[in-house]
Amino acid sequence: RNAPPMPWRGHLIAPIGLSRPPMLPPFEPLRRYFDFSGRCDRTEFWSYLLFVLAVFGACHALIELPHGENAYRLAAAGWLLGMAAAVLLFIPTLAAIVRRLHDIDESGWYAVIVFVPLGVFVLFPVMLLPGTGEDNRFGPEGTAQTRSMPGLSLKAPGSAPPATTTPGRR
């Protein structure tokens, strides 16, 4: 028998109308693991970095906090988990930095600054800048939520764009 194509590709929530499962902003870079194209807004980028800091904070807690008989085992587990997290999160973090630079209409090659000593401090203020607010050469303007959750819109239904006026004209 020829079955009709399933547009949801096996996701369990597809019967309720979504084409893919909704992704929270901190986890969007994990879904787009090797994707260095497109854009990443501030919410997606900073929430992802907060997630990464929480992962490394938990690993550090396993290393530093345990005392007693089995402290060395927990410390070793903390080191192993920290190294595994560093390896696994390196590519999506670099991709998120590149996409964040794309959001402010800059080349992703500026991401190599993080490999220069103290380069993170040069790149940090740039990551705080707002996106272009419109389509740019790297893709359409949008937020992580509207890309991840197709039914979500940040504008009220039926709202018109704000009227613009030219100075000196009526």
DSSP file with accessible surface (Angstrom, degrees, kcal/mol):
  #  RESIDUE AA STRUCTURE BP1 BP2  ACC     N-H-->O    O-->H-N    N-H-->O    O-->H-N    TCO  KAPPA ALPHA  PHI   PSI    X-CA   Y-CA   Z-CA
    1    1 A R              0   0  291      0, 0.0     2,-0.8     0, 0.0     0, 0.0   0.000 360.0 360.0 360.0 146.2    0.0    0.0    0.0
    2    2 A N        -     0   0  172      3,-0.0     0, 0.0     0, 0.0     0, 0.0  -0.845 360.0-158.1 -94.8 111.6    1.0    3.6   -0.6
    3    3 A A        -     0   0   78     -2,-0.8     3,-0.1     1,-0.1     0, 0.0  -0.630  26.5-102.9 -86.2 146.8    0.7    5.5    2.6
    4    4 A P        -     0   0  104      0, 0.0    -1,-0.1     0, 0.0     2,-0.0  -0.365  47.7 -93.9 -65.3 148.4    0.3    9.3    2.4
    5    5 A P        -     0   0  125      0, 0.0     3,-0.1     0, 0.0    -3,-0.0  -0.356  32.8-135.1 -63.9 143.9    3.5   11.2    3.3
    6    6 A M    >   -     0   0  116      1,-0.1     3,-1.4    -3,-0.1     4,-0.0  -0.887  13.1-165.5-103.4 108.4    3.8   12.3    6.9
    7    7 A P  T 3  S+     0   0   96      0, 0.0    -1,-0.1     0, 0.0     0, 0.0   0.698  83.4  65.0 -68.5 -16.4    5.0   15.9    7.1
    8    8 A W  T >  S-     0   0   81      3,-0.1     3,-1.5    -3,-0.1     6,-0.1   0.545  95.2-138.3 -87.3  -3.8    5.8   15.6   10.8
    9    9 A R  T <   -     0   0  217     -3,-1.4    -1,-0.0     1,-0.3    10,-0.0   0.870  67.9 -49.1  53.1  41.1    8.6   13.0   10.2
   10   10 A G  T 3  S+     0   0   57      1,-0.2    -1,-0.3     2,-0.0     2,-0.2   0.504  90.7 149.2  86.4   2.4    7.6   10.9   13.2
   11   11 A H    X   -     0   0   74     -3,-1.5     3,-1.1     8,-0.2    -1,-0.2  -0.502  47.5-134.8 -72.0 141.6    7.3   13.5   15.9
   12   12 A L  T 3  S+     0   0  168      1,-0.2    -1,-0.1    -2,-0.2    -2,-0.0   0.760 100.1  52.9 -70.1 -24.8    4.8   12.6   18.5
   13   13 A I  T > >S+     0   0   54      1,-0.2     3,-1.6     2,-0.1     5,-0.8   0.473  78.6  98.9 -93.1   2.3    3.1   16.0   18.7
   14   14 A A  G X 5 +     0   0    7     -3,-1.1     3,-2.4     1,-0.3    -1,-0.2   0.848  69.7  66.8 -59.4 -36.5    2.5   16.3   14.9
   15   15 A P  G 3 5S+     0   0  105      0, 0.0    -1,-0.3     0, 0.0    -2,-0.1   0.758  94.0  60.8 -60.8 -17.9   -1.2   15.2   15.1
   16   16 A I  G < 5S-     0   0  133     -3,-1.6    -2,-0.2     2,-0.1    -3,-0.1   0.431 128.3 -92.5 -89.6   4.9   -2.0   18.4   17.0
   17   17 A G  T < 5S+     0   0   67     -3,-2.4     2,-0.3     1,-0.3    -3,-0.2   0.446  84.4 122.8 110.7  -0.7   -0.8   20.5   14.1
   18   18 A L      < -     0   0   48     -5,-0.8    -1,-0.3     1,-0.1    -2,-0.1  -0.750  51.0-148.1 -95.9 144.1    2.9   21.3   14.7
   19   19 A S  S    S+     0   0   67     -2,-0.3    -8,-0.2     1,-0.2    -1,-0.1   0.719  83.7   4.3 -82.5 -21.1    5.5   20.4   12.0
   20   20 A R  S    S-     0   0   71    128,-0.1    -1,-0.2    -7,-0.1     3,-0.1  -0.978  95.7 -79.8-153.5 160.2    8.2   19.8   14.6
   21   21 A P        -     0   0   48      0, 0.0     2,-0.1     0, 0.0    -2,-0.0  -0.324  54.8-102.4 -64.5 143.7    8.4   19.8   18.4
   22   22 A P        -     0   0   60      0, 0.0     2,-0.5     0, 0.0   127,-0.1  -0.391  36.1-149.9 -64.7 144.0    8.6   23.3   19.9
   23   23 A M        -     0   0   42    121,-0.2   125,-0.1   122,-0.1     5,-0.1  -0.973   8.8-131.2-120.7 127.3   12.1   24.2   21.0
   24   24 A L    >>  -     0   0   99     -2,-0.5     3,-1.7     1,-0.1     4,-0.8  -0.469  31.5-109.0 -71.9 148.9   12.9   26.5   23.9
   25   25 A P  G >4 S+     0   0   16      0, 0.0     3,-0.8     0, 0.0    23,-0.1   0.840 114.8  57.9 -52.5 -38.6   15.5   29.2   23.1
   26   26 A P  G 34 S+     0   0   30      0, 0.0     4,-0.2     0, 0.0    26,-0.1   0.811 112.8  41.1 -64.0 -23.1   18.3   27.7   25.3
   27   27 A F  G <> S+     0   0   76     -3,-1.7     4,-1.5     1,-0.1     3,-0.5   0.485  87.7  91.2-103.6  -3.7   18.1   24.4   23.3
   28   28 A E  H <X S+     0   0    0     -3,-0.8     4,-2.1    -4,-0.8     3,-0.3   0.917  84.9  54.4 -58.7 -43.9   17.7   25.8   19.8
   29   29 A P  H  4 S+     0   0    0      0, 0.0    -1,-0.2     0, 0.0     6,-0.2   0.831 105.2  54.9 -62.4 -25.7   21.5   25.9   19.2
   30   30 A L  H >4 S+     0   0   57     -3,-0.5     3,-0.8     1,-0.2    -2,-0.2   0.872 107.7  48.3 -72.4 -35.2   21.6   22.2   20.1
   31   31 A R  H 3< S+     0   0  104     -4,-1.5     2,-0.4    -3,-0.3     3,-0.2   0.874 114.1  46.9 -69.3 -34.1   19.0   21.4   17.5
   32   32 A R  T >< S+     0   0   26     -4,-2.1     3,-1.6     1,-0.2    -1,-0.3  -0.293  78.3 155.9-100.3  50.6   21.0   23.4   15.0
   33   33 A Y  T <  S+     0   0   64     -3,-0.8    62,-0.2    -2,-0.4    -1,-0.2   0.850  75.2  19.5 -49.7 -56.0   24.3   21.7   16.0
   34   34 A F  T 3  S+     0   0  152     -3,-0.2     2,-0.9    -4,-0.1    -1,-0.3   0.177  93.3 121.1-103.8  17.9   26.4   22.2   12.8
   35   35 A D    <   +     0   0   52     -3,-1.6    64,-0.2    -6,-0.2    -3,-0.1  -0.734  24.3 164.3 -90.9 104.7   24.3   25.1   11.4
   36   36 A F        +     0   0   75     -2,-0.9     2,-0.3    62,-0.1    -1,-0.2   0.316  54.3  83.3 -98.5   4.7   26.5   28.1   10.9
   37   37 A S  S    S+     0   0   73      2,-0.1     2,-0.2    65,-0.0    62,-0.1  -0.697  74.1  30.5-106.2 161.7   24.1   29.9    8.6
   38   38 A G  S    S-     0   0   20    100,-0.3     2,-0.3    -2,-0.3    64,-0.1  -0.524  88.0 -60.9  92.5-161.5   21.1   32.1    9.5
   39   39 A R        -     0   0    8     -2,-0.2     2,-0.4    63,-0.1    61,-0.2  -0.870  26.7-159.9-129.9 158.1   20.6   34.2   12.6
   40   40 A C        -     0   0    0     59,-1.3    63,-0.2    -2,-0.3   103,-0.1  -0.968  20.8-143.6-139.1 114.7   20.4   33.9   16.3
   41   41 A D     >  -     0   0   14     -2,-0.4     4,-2.5     1,-0.1     5,-0.2  -0.187  30.5 -99.3 -76.7 174.0   18.7   36.6   18.4
   42   42 A R  H  > S+     0   0  115      1,-0.2     4,-2.9     2,-0.2     5,-0.4   0.881 120.1  54.3 -62.4 -39.5   19.8   37.8   21.8
   43   43 A T  H  > S+     0   0   74      1,-0.2     4,-2.0     2,-0.2     5,-0.3   0.946 112.3  43.1 -60.8 -47.8   17.2   35.7   23.7
   44   44 A E  H  > S+     0   0    0      2,-0.2     4,-1.9     1,-0.2    -2,-0.2   0.933 117.8  46.2 -62.6 -46.1   18.3   32.5   22.0
   45   45 A F  H  X S+     0   0    4     -4,-2.5     4,-2.4     2,-0.2    -2,-0.2   0.959 116.7  40.3 -65.3 -52.3   22.1   33.3   22.4
   46   46 A W  H  X S+     0   0   75     -4,-2.9     4,-2.1     1,-0.2    -1,-0.2   0.857 114.8  51.4 -72.6 -32.4   22.1   34.4   26.0
   47   47 A S  H  X S+     0   0   27     -4,-2.0     4,-2.0    -5,-0.4    -1,-0.2   0.895 110.8  50.2 -69.3 -35.2   19.7   31.8   27.3
   48   48 A Y  H  X S+     0   0    0     -4,-1.9     4,-2.6    -5,-0.3    -2,-0.2   0.929 110.2  49.2 -65.6 -43.5   21.9   29.1   25.6
   49   49 A L  H  X S+     0   0   39     -4,-2.4     4,-2.7     1,-0.2    -2,-0.2   0.883 108.9  53.3 -64.7 -33.9   25.0   30.5   27.2
   50   50 A L  H  X S+     0   0  121     -4,-2.1     4,-2.2     2,-0.2    -1,-0.2   0.914 108.7  49.9 -64.6 -40.4   23.2   30.5   30.6
   51   51 A F  H  X S+     0   0   57     -4,-2.0     4,-2.2     2,-0.2    -2,-0.2   0.932 111.0  49.0 -60.7 -45.5   22.4   26.8   30.0
   52   52 A V  H  X S+     0   0   14     -4,-2.6     4,-2.5     1,-0.2     5,-0.2   0.921 110.6  50.4 -62.8 -42.6   26.1   26.1   29.1
   53   53 A L  H  X S+     0   0  118     -4,-2.7     4,-2.4     1,-0.2    -1,-0.2   0.881 108.9  52.3 -63.2 -36.8   27.2   27.9   32.3
   54   54 A A  H  X S+     0   0   63     -4,-2.2     4,-2.3     2,-0.2    -1,-0.2   0.904 108.6  50.7 -65.4 -39.6   24.8   25.9   34.3
   55   55 A V  H  X S+     0   0   38     -4,-2.2     4,-2.0     1,-0.2    -2,-0.2   0.953 114.7  42.1 -62.6 -47.8   26.2   22.7   32.9
   56   56 A F  H  X S+     0   0   73     -4,-2.5     4,-2.5     1,-0.2    -2,-0.2   0.843 111.6  56.3 -70.9 -30.2   29.8   23.7   33.7
   57   57 A G  H  X S+     0   0   38     -4,-2.4     4,-2.3    -5,-0.2    -1,-0.2   0.904 107.2  49.2 -64.3 -40.5   28.7   25.0   37.1
   58   58 A A  H  X S+     0   0   59     -4,-2.3     4,-1.9     2,-0.2    -2,-0.2   0.912 111.7  48.8 -65.0 -40.3   27.2   21.6   37.9
   59   59 A C  H  X S+     0   0   11     -4,-2.0     4,-1.4     1,-0.2    -2,-0.2   0.915 111.2  49.9 -65.3 -40.8   30.4   19.9   36.8
   60   60 A H  H  X S+     0   0  112     -4,-2.5     4,-2.8     1,-0.2     5,-0.3   0.889 107.5  54.6 -64.7 -38.1   32.5   22.3   38.9
   61   61 A A  H  X S+     0   0   35     -4,-2.3     4,-2.3     1,-0.2    -1,-0.2   0.890 105.6  52.7 -63.3 -38.3   30.2   21.6   41.9
   62   62 A L  H  < S+     0   0   55     -4,-1.9    -1,-0.2     1,-0.2    16,-0.2   0.841 113.9  44.3 -64.6 -31.0   30.9   17.9   41.5
   63   63 A I  H  < S+     0   0   35     -4,-1.4    -2,-0.2    -5,-0.1    -1,-0.2   0.924 124.9  28.2 -77.7 -44.8   34.6   18.6   41.6
   64   64 A E  H  < S+     0   0  112     -4,-2.8    -3,-0.2    -5,-0.1    -2,-0.2   0.806 113.8  53.9 -92.1 -34.2   34.8   21.1   44.5
   65   65 A L  S  < S+     0   0  123     -4,-2.3    -3,-0.1    -5,-0.3    -1,-0.1   0.836  77.7  95.9 -81.1 -35.2   31.9   20.3   46.9
   66   66 A P        +     0   0   27      0, 0.0     2,-0.3     0, 0.0     9,-0.0  -0.301  45.4 176.4 -66.0 140.3   32.2   16.6   47.8
   67   67 A H        +     0   0  171      4,-0.0     2,-0.3     3,-0.0     3,-0.2  -0.969  36.6  44.0-133.6 152.2   34.0   15.7   51.0
   68   68 A G  S >  S-     0   0   63     -2,-0.3     3,-1.1     1,-0.2     4,-0.3  -0.749 102.4 -26.7 118.1-161.5   34.4   12.4   52.6
   69   69 A E  T 3  S+     0   0  174     -2,-0.3     3,-0.3     1,-0.3    -1,-0.2   0.857 134.5  35.6 -62.6 -44.3   35.3    8.9   51.6
   70   70 A N  T 3> S+     0   0   79     -3,-0.2     4,-1.8     1,-0.2     3,-0.4   0.119  80.5 114.1-101.0  21.0   34.1    9.0   48.0
   71   71 A A  H <> S+     0   0   23     -3,-1.1     4,-2.5     1,-0.2     5,-0.2   0.883  73.6  55.9 -61.4 -38.0   35.0   12.6   47.2
   72   72 A Y  H  > S+     0   0  145     -3,-0.3     4,-2.3    -4,-0.3    -1,-0.2   0.855 105.4  52.8 -65.5 -32.4   37.7   11.6   44.7
   73   73 A R  H  > S+     0   0  148     -3,-0.4     4,-2.4     2,-0.2    -1,-0.2   0.921 111.2  45.1 -68.7 -43.2   35.1    9.6   42.7
   74   74 A L  H  X S+     0   0   80     -4,-1.8     4,-2.5     2,-0.2    -2,-0.2   0.888 113.1  51.4 -66.1 -38.2   32.7   12.5   42.5
   75   75 A A  H  X S+     0   0   22     -4,-2.5     4,-2.3     2,-0.2    -2,-0.2   0.923 110.6  48.3 -64.3 -41.8   35.6   14.8   41.6
   76   76 A A  H  X S+     0   0   49     -4,-2.3     4,-2.7     2,-0.2    -2,-0.2   0.913 111.2  50.4 -64.7 -40.2   36.7   12.4   38.8
   77   77 A A  H  X S+     0   0   38     -4,-2.4     4,-3.0     1,-0.2     5,-0.3   0.906 109.4  52.0 -63.4 -39.8   33.1   12.2   37.6
   78   78 A G  H  X S+     0   0    0     -4,-2.5     4,-2.4   -16,-0.2    -2,-0.2   0.912 110.7  47.4 -61.6 -43.0   32.9   16.0   37.6
   79   79 A W  H  X S+     0   0  157     -4,-2.3     4,-2.5     2,-0.2     5,-0.2   0.932 114.1  46.7 -63.8 -45.5   36.1   16.2   35.5
   80   80 A L  H  X S+     0   0  127     -4,-2.7     4,-2.5     2,-0.2    -2,-0.2   0.930 114.7  46.1 -64.3 -44.6   34.9   13.6   33.0
   81   81 A L  H  X S+     0   0   95     -4,-3.0     4,-2.7     2,-0.2    -1,-0.2   0.894 112.7  51.6 -65.1 -38.2   31.5   15.2   32.7
   82   82 A G  H  X S+     0   0   13     -4,-2.4     4,-2.3    -5,-0.3    -2,-0.2   0.916 111.5  46.1 -64.3 -41.9   33.1   18.6   32.3
   83   83 A M  H  X S+     0   0  115     -4,-2.5     4,-2.2     2,-0.2    -2,-0.2   0.908 113.5  49.2 -68.2 -40.6   35.4   17.4   29.6
   84   84 A A  H  X S+     0   0   46     -4,-2.5     4,-2.8    -5,-0.2     5,-0.2   0.922 111.9  49.1 -63.8 -41.3   32.6   15.6   27.8
   85   85 A A  H  X S+     0   0   13     -4,-2.7     4,-2.7     1,-0.2    -2,-0.2   0.905 109.4  52.5 -64.6 -40.2   30.5   18.7   28.0
   86   86 A A  H  X S+     0   0   44     -4,-2.3     4,-0.9     2,-0.2    -1,-0.2   0.923 113.5  43.4 -61.8 -42.7   33.3   20.9   26.6
   87   87 A V  H  X S+     0   0  105     -4,-2.2     4,-0.6     1,-0.2     3,-0.4   0.938 118.6  43.1 -67.6 -46.1   33.7   18.6   23.6
   88   88 A L  H  < S+     0   0  106     -4,-2.8    -2,-0.2     1,-0.2    -1,-0.2   0.819 118.4  43.1 -73.0 -30.4   30.0   18.2   22.9
   89   89 A L  H  X S+     0   0   18     -4,-2.7     4,-1.8    -5,-0.2    -1,-0.2   0.514  91.7  84.9 -95.9  -3.7   29.1   21.9   23.4
   90   90 A F  H  X S+     0   0   98     -4,-0.9     4,-2.5    -3,-0.4     5,-0.2   0.958  91.9  43.7 -63.1 -51.6   32.0   23.4   21.5
   91   91 A I  H  X S+     0   0   44     -4,-0.6     4,-2.8     1,-0.2     5,-0.2   0.944 115.1  46.4 -64.8 -48.9   30.5   23.2   18.0
   92   92 A P  H  > S+     0   0    0      0, 0.0     4,-2.3     0, 0.0    -1,-0.2   0.877 113.1  51.4 -65.0 -29.8   27.0   24.5   18.9
   93   93 A T  H  X S+     0   0   29     -4,-1.8     4,-2.2     2,-0.2    -2,-0.2   0.939 111.6  45.9 -68.9 -43.9   28.5   27.3   20.9
   94   94 A L  H  X S+     0   0   34     -4,-2.5     4,-2.4     1,-0.2    -1,-0.2   0.921 113.3  50.2 -63.2 -40.9   30.7   28.4   18.1
   95   95 A A  H  X S+     0   0    0     -4,-2.8     4,-2.7   -62,-0.2     5,-0.2   0.898 109.2  51.5 -65.0 -38.5   27.8   28.1   15.7
   96   96 A A  H  X S+     0   0    0     -4,-2.3     4,-2.3    -5,-0.2    -1,-0.2   0.899 109.3  50.6 -65.6 -37.8   25.6   30.2   18.0
   97   97 A I  H  X S+     0   0   21     -4,-2.2     4,-2.3     2,-0.2    -2,-0.2   0.936 111.4  48.1 -63.8 -45.2   28.3   32.9   18.1
   98   98 A V  H  X S+     0   0   15     -4,-2.4     4,-2.1     1,-0.2    -2,-0.2   0.946 113.6  46.5 -61.8 -45.8   28.5   32.9   14.3
   99   99 A R  H  X S+     0   0    0     -4,-2.7     4,-1.7     1,-0.2   -59,-1.3   0.861 110.0  54.2 -67.3 -32.0   24.7   33.2   14.0
  100  100 A R  H  X S+     0   0    1     -4,-2.3     4,-1.1   -61,-0.2    -1,-0.2   0.912 108.0  49.6 -67.1 -40.0   24.6   35.9   16.6
  101  101 A L  H  <>S+     0   0    2     -4,-2.3     5,-2.6     1,-0.2     3,-0.5   0.894 108.4  54.1 -63.4 -37.3   27.2   37.9   14.6
  102  102 A H  H ><5S+     0   0   17     -4,-2.1     3,-1.8     1,-0.2    36,-0.3   0.867 100.7  60.6 -63.1 -34.5   25.0   37.3   11.5
  103  103 A D  H 3<5S+     0   0    9     -4,-1.7    29,-2.1     1,-0.3    30,-0.2   0.819 106.5  45.1 -64.9 -30.2   22.0   38.8   13.4
  104  104 A I  T 3<5S-     0   0   20     -4,-1.1    -1,-0.3    -3,-0.5    -2,-0.2   0.212 123.6-107.7 -97.0  16.1   23.9   42.1   13.8
  105  105 A D  T < 5S+     0   0   60     -3,-1.8     2,-0.3     1,-0.2    -3,-0.2   0.852  76.8 129.8  64.6  39.7   24.9   41.9   10.1
  106  106 A E      < -     0   0   78     -5,-2.6    -1,-0.2    -8,-0.1    -2,-0.1  -0.862  65.4 -92.5-117.4 158.7   28.6   41.1   10.7
  107  107 A S    >   -     0   0   41     -2,-0.3     3,-1.5     1,-0.1     4,-0.1  -0.415  25.2-132.8 -69.2 141.8   30.7   38.3    9.3
  108  108 A G  G >  S+     0   0   11      1,-0.3     3,-2.0     2,-0.2     4,-0.2   0.668  97.7  81.1 -67.9 -15.6   30.8   35.1   11.2
  109  109 A W  G >  S+     0   0  205      1,-0.3     3,-1.7     2,-0.2    -1,-0.3   0.717  73.1  76.3 -66.5 -17.2   34.6   35.1   10.8
  110  110 A Y  G X  S+     0   0  117     -3,-1.5     3,-1.7     1,-0.3    -1,-0.3   0.684  75.6  80.5 -64.7 -13.1   34.8   37.6   13.7
  111  111 A A  G X  S+     0   0    4     -3,-2.0     3,-1.7     1,-0.3    -1,-0.3   0.743  72.5  75.2 -66.2 -20.2   34.2   34.5   15.9
  112  112 A V  G X  S+     0   0   76     -3,-1.7     3,-1.7     1,-0.3     4,-0.3   0.698  75.9  80.5 -66.3 -13.5   37.9   33.6   15.6
  113  113 A I  G X  S+     0   0   48     -3,-1.7     3,-1.7     1,-0.3    -1,-0.3   0.822  79.0  67.5 -60.5 -28.9   38.5   36.5   18.0
  114  114 A V  G <  S+     0   0   37     -3,-1.7     6,-0.3     1,-0.3    -1,-0.3   0.727  94.2  57.7 -66.5 -18.3   37.5   34.1   20.9
  115  115 A F  G <  S+     0   0  121     -3,-1.7    -1,-0.3    -4,-0.2    -2,-0.2   0.539  90.0  86.4 -88.2  -6.9   40.6   32.0   20.2
  116  116 A V  S X  S-     0   0   86     -3,-1.7     3,-2.7    -4,-0.3     4,-0.4  -0.717 100.0 -91.4 -88.4 140.7   42.9   35.1   20.8
  117  117 A P  T 3  S+     0   0  116      0, 0.0    -1,-0.1     0, 0.0    -2,-0.1  -0.305 113.0   3.1 -54.1 132.4   43.9   35.7   24.4
  118  118 A L  T >> S+     0   0  130     -4,-0.1     3,-0.7     1,-0.1     4,-0.6   0.544  94.1 127.2  64.7  11.4   41.4   38.0   26.0
  119  119 A G  H X>  +     0   0    3     -3,-2.7     4,-2.2     1,-0.2     3,-0.6   0.794  60.8  66.9 -67.0 -26.5   39.4   38.0   22.7
  120  120 A V  H 3> S+     0   0   83     -4,-0.4     4,-2.3    -6,-0.3    -1,-0.2   0.891  96.8  55.0 -61.3 -35.6   36.2   37.0   24.6
  121  121 A F  H <4 S+     0   0  150     -3,-0.7    -1,-0.2     1,-0.2    -2,-0.2   0.764 107.9  49.1 -71.6 -23.1   36.3   40.4   26.2
  122  122 A V  H <X S+     0   0   92     -4,-0.6     4,-0.6    -3,-0.6    -1,-0.2   0.881 116.0  42.4 -77.3 -40.4   36.4   42.1   22.8
  123  123 A L  H  X S+     0   0   11     -4,-2.2     4,-1.8     1,-0.2     3,-0.3   0.781  97.3  77.5 -79.2 -25.9   33.5   40.0   21.5
  124  124 A F  H  X S+     0   0  106     -4,-2.3     4,-0.7     1,-0.2     3,-0.3   0.911  94.7  45.4 -55.4 -51.5   31.3   40.3   24.7
  125  125 A P  H >4 S+     0   0   69      0, 0.0     3,-0.7     0, 0.0     4,-0.5   0.861 109.8  57.0 -64.1 -29.0   30.0   43.8   24.1
  126  126 A V  H >< S+     0   0   44     -4,-0.6     3,-1.2    -3,-0.3    -2,-0.2   0.889 101.4  56.3 -66.5 -36.5   29.3   43.0   20.4
  127  127 A M  H 3< S+     0   0    6     -4,-1.8    -1,-0.2    -3,-0.3    -3,-0.1   0.689 100.4  60.3 -69.3 -17.3   27.1   40.1   21.5
  128  128 A L  T << S+     0   0   80     -4,-0.7    -1,-0.3    -3,-0.7    -2,-0.2   0.630  81.9 105.6 -83.0 -14.6   25.0   42.6   23.6
  129  129 A L  S <  S-     0   0   89     -3,-1.2   -87,-0.0    -4,-0.5     2,-0.0  -0.352  77.2-111.5 -66.7 146.0   24.0   44.7   20.5
  130  130 A P        -     0   0   78      0, 0.0    -1,-0.1     0, 0.0    -2,-0.1  -0.353  37.2 -99.7 -71.8 158.1   20.5   44.3   19.2
  131  131 A G        -     0   0   26      1,-0.1   -27,-0.2    -2,-0.0   -28,-0.1  -0.101  41.7 -93.1 -66.9 175.8   19.9   42.6   15.9
  132  132 A T        -     0   0   50    -29,-2.1   -28,-0.1     2,-0.2    -1,-0.1   0.740  45.3-136.0 -67.3 -22.1   19.3   44.7   12.7
  133  133 A G  S    S+     0   0   53    -30,-0.2     2,-0.3     1,-0.2    -1,-0.1   0.522  77.5  55.5  80.1   2.3   15.6   44.5   13.2
  134  134 A E  S    S-     0   0  134      8,-0.1    -1,-0.2     6,-0.0    -2,-0.2  -0.929 103.5 -62.6-151.8 173.5   15.0   43.8    9.6
  135  135 A D        +     0   0  109     -2,-0.3     2,-0.2     6,-0.1     0, 0.0  -0.347  56.5 178.9 -61.3 141.6   16.0   41.2    6.9
  136  136 A N  B >   -A  139   0A  26      3,-2.3     3,-1.7    -3,-0.0   -33,-0.0  -0.755  48.0 -78.3-132.5-171.8   19.8   41.3    6.2
  137  137 A R  T 3  S+     0   0  170      1,-0.3    -2,-0.1    -2,-0.2   -35,-0.0   0.647 125.8  55.2 -67.7 -11.3   22.2   39.4    4.0
  138  138 A F  T 3  S-     0   0   50      1,-0.3  -100,-0.3   -36,-0.3    -1,-0.3   0.482 121.5 -65.3-101.5  -3.9   22.2   36.4    6.4
  139  139 A G  B <   -A  136   0A  22     -3,-1.7    -3,-2.3  -101,-0.1    -1,-0.3  -0.808  67.7 -41.5 146.1 177.1   18.4   35.8    6.5
  140  140 A P        -     0   0   95      0, 0.0     2,-0.2     0, 0.0  -101,-0.1  -0.357  61.2-102.0 -73.6 154.2   15.0   37.2    7.5
  141  141 A E        +     0   0   93     -8,-0.1     2,-0.3    -2,-0.1    -6,-0.1  -0.468  64.0 124.1 -72.9 141.2   14.5   39.0   10.8
  142  142 A G        -     0   0   14     -2,-0.2     2,-0.2    -8,-0.1    -9,-0.1  -0.938  51.5-106.2 176.4 166.3   12.8   36.8   13.4
  143  143 A T     >  -     0   0   25     -2,-0.3     4,-1.8     1,-0.1     5,-0.2  -0.662  34.0-108.3-106.5 167.0   13.2   35.6   16.9
  144  144 A A  H  > S+     0   0    0     -2,-0.2     4,-2.3     1,-0.2     5,-0.2   0.880 117.9  55.4 -60.3 -36.5   14.1   32.1   18.2
  145  145 A Q  H  > S+     0   0   44      1,-0.2     4,-2.8     2,-0.2     7,-0.3   0.909 107.0  47.3 -67.7 -40.1   10.5   31.7   19.4
  146  146 A T  H  4 S+     0   0   46      1,-0.2    -1,-0.2     2,-0.2    -2,-0.2   0.839 114.5  47.5 -73.8 -28.5    8.9   32.4   16.0
  147  147 A R  H  < S+     0   0   65     -4,-1.8    -1,-0.2     1,-0.1    -2,-0.2   0.883 120.0  38.6 -73.2 -37.0   11.3   30.1   14.2
  148  148 A S  H  < S+     0   0    1     -4,-2.3    -2,-0.2     1,-0.2    -3,-0.2   0.836 120.2  42.1 -83.9 -36.7   10.8   27.3   16.7
  149  149 A M    ><  -     0   0   54     -4,-2.8     3,-2.0    -5,-0.2    -1,-0.2  -0.864  69.7-165.5-116.2  95.2    7.1   27.6   17.4
  150  150 A P  T 3  S+     0   0   74      0, 0.0    -1,-0.1     0, 0.0    -2,-0.1   0.787  85.0  52.1 -55.6 -31.2    5.3   28.2   14.1
  151  151 A G  T 3  S+     0   0   74      2,-0.0     2,-0.4     0, 0.0    -5,-0.1   0.593  87.9  99.7 -83.4  -7.2    2.0   29.3   15.6
  152  152 A L    <   +     0   0   72     -3,-2.0     2,-0.4    -7,-0.3    -3,-0.1  -0.653  47.9 179.1 -86.8 129.0    3.6   31.9   17.8
  153  153 A S        -     0   0   77     -2,-0.4    -2,-0.0     2,-0.1    -8,-0.0  -0.988  26.3-152.9-128.1 139.3    3.5   35.5   16.7
  154  154 A L  S    S+     0   0  116     -2,-0.4     2,-0.3     2,-0.1    -1,-0.1   0.558  79.1  76.0 -86.0  -8.6    4.8   38.5   18.6
  155  155 A K  S    S-     0   0  147      1,-0.0    -2,-0.1     4,-0.0     3,-0.1  -0.797  91.2-107.6-101.5 148.1    2.3   40.8   16.9
  156  156 A A    >   -     0   0   66     -2,-0.3     3,-2.0     1,-0.1    -2,-0.1  -0.436  47.6 -93.8 -68.9 143.3   -1.4   41.0   17.8
  157  157 A P  T 3  S+     0   0  134      0, 0.0    -1,-0.1     0, 0.0     3,-0.1  -0.350 109.9  12.2 -60.2 134.3   -3.7   39.5   15.2
  158  158 A G  T 3  S+     0   0   90      1,-0.3     2,-0.2    -3,-0.1    -2,-0.1   0.518  91.1 143.7  79.6   3.8   -4.9   42.1   12.8
  159  159 A S    <   -     0   0   57     -3,-2.0    -1,-0.3     1,-0.0    -4,-0.0  -0.562  41.9-139.3 -79.4 141.8   -2.5   44.7   13.9
  160  160 A A        -     0   0   84     -2,-0.2     3,-0.1    -3,-0.1    -4,-0.1  -0.642  27.2 -95.7 -94.6 154.7   -1.2   47.1   11.3
  161  161 A P        -     0   0  107      0, 0.0    -1,-0.1     0, 0.0     3,-0.1  -0.329  56.3 -85.6 -65.4 153.4    2.4   48.2   11.1
  162  162 A P        -     0   0  119      0, 0.0     2,-0.2     0, 0.0    -3,-0.0  -0.322  47.1-109.4 -62.5 143.2    3.0   51.6   12.7
  163  163 A A        -     0   0   98     -3,-0.1     2,-0.4     1,-0.0    -3,-0.0  -0.498  31.5-148.7 -73.0 136.8    2.4   54.6   10.5
  164  164 A T        -     0   0  133     -2,-0.2     2,-0.4    -3,-0.1    -1,-0.0  -0.868  10.0-163.1-108.5 143.2    5.5   56.4    9.4
  165  165 A T        -     0   0  126     -2,-0.4     5,-0.1     5,-0.0     3,-0.0  -0.938  16.8-130.0-123.1 148.8    5.6   60.1    8.7
  166  166 A T    >   -     0   0   85     -2,-0.4     3,-1.9     3,-0.1    -2,-0.0  -0.844  35.3-109.3 -95.3 130.3    8.2   62.1    6.9
  167  167 A P  T 3  S+     0   0  124      0, 0.0     3,-0.1     0, 0.0    -1,-0.0  -0.319 103.2  20.8 -59.4 136.5    9.3   65.2    8.8
  168  168 A G  T 3  S+     0   0   90      1,-0.2     2,-0.3    -3,-0.0    -3,-0.0   0.364 106.7  97.3  88.6  -6.6    8.0   68.4    7.2
  169  169 A R    <         0   0  192     -3,-1.9    -1,-0.2     0, 0.0    -3,-0.1  -0.878 360.0 360.0-115.5 151.2    5.2   66.7    5.4
  170  170 A R              0   0  293     -2,-0.3    -5,-0.0    -3,-0.1     0, 0.0  -0.887 360.0 360.0-122.7 360.0    1.5   66.4    6.3
